[in-house]
Every structure is written in structure tokens, then in C-alpha cells.
């Protein structure tokens, strides 16, 4: 929910170690000589990973190997909130379903993203699943510093009011349930509040991204979840 996102925003720059006590040590905190009050504990610097935790991998090789995994393409949107006068959105490949009971989904976003703080302030988002003929829509939301919604038709999702883009095969309306750190990315978990498909959802199939390029399904044999 919004409170979860607010807690995340407030915690940036002040993570605590797993299992660390939330209270002061038994010996008592140090006193500030100027005020004779307990001095606030210094906030540790936010970090993604320590140098001794880094695997000896070439980043280019990492990207190349992981690029063999084809992914779907979505646009994550959120309504205007707080001081934001316009809705927010960005193109996202790292979306996935997470849980059936309760219904949860997840996506990953870079910690350097300028769009994520706006989504976090809203506390809600809509996942717009793109079809094979919507590469242009994906590119529009992949740019930075532009009006991504210019010329894009959309309507408010039924529960959160997040922009539901016109013509997408499927959409999932969500509230922010939790935010976790994952290296140089954040792992956002959303609780599904509504979802649906378009009548033409069975049309051209999904938009895919594979090895740095867009693509689509030529055929789809039956695949069961076993």
C-alpha cells in the first residue's frame, strides 16, 4: 500500500542489518554535550553490494548470457500523486506473477530510476502487458525526460486509477505490498486488486524482448505448468 512505499522512501539511506536490535544498547546511547540529550545514531550509507560480495564476472558476459532468456514487455503506470501533476510510467521487462493466494505480482526497477519514486508516492500501479504490435508504445515509455503519455490514450484502472493504456492485451491493477532491495535494483511486490483482458487479446500475441531486440511468437505449442 501507499504506507509501504512511504516507509521505503523514508528508509532509503538508513537500512539496518538483518537481526540488528531496534533499540539502543543496554549501556545507553552517547550524549550530545551541546544539548545533554541522546545523540542520534549515524545513518549507514546505502549500498547495493560490498566489493567482497561481487562475483568475478564480466558485466558484458552477464548481460549476453542472461539475454538468451526471452521476456515479455510491459509498461508500469501510476496516477499523479502528491506534488506530481502528471501520471508516471516506464517500460519494464522484469514483470512476473508471484503468488496465486493471495494474488501477488512483482517487477524490478533500477534504484537510479527517476520514475520509481513517483510510483512509490502513489502507492499503486497498473501493469500494462504489451502486444506484438506495440513496440512503438514500449519505446515511448523507455525514454527519459519526455512526456511519455503524449498522444497515448488511456483510462483509469477501476480500483487504483492508474493509467490503463488503450489497446493492451491485458492489464493488472495493483497496490504496492512490499519493496525489497536486490543489488542495484528494487523488487516491488504488488497486491492485485483488479485485472482484465481486451476482446482482441488473442490477436497478434505478446511483445517479446530477446538478446537486445524485440520479437514475437511464431508459434506456441501447448505448455502445462507441472
Protein Blocks (a to p, Z undefined) as FASTA:
>chain_A
ZZlmmmmmmmgopaccehiafbdcfkopaddfklopacddddddddfbdfklpccddfkl
mmmmmmmpccdddddddddehjbfbdcddddfkbccfbfbdcdddddddfkbcklmmmmm
nopacdddddfklmmmmmmmmpghiafkgopacdddfklopacdehiabdcddddfbdcd
ehjaccdddddfbdcddfklmmnopaddeehiacddfbdcddddZZ
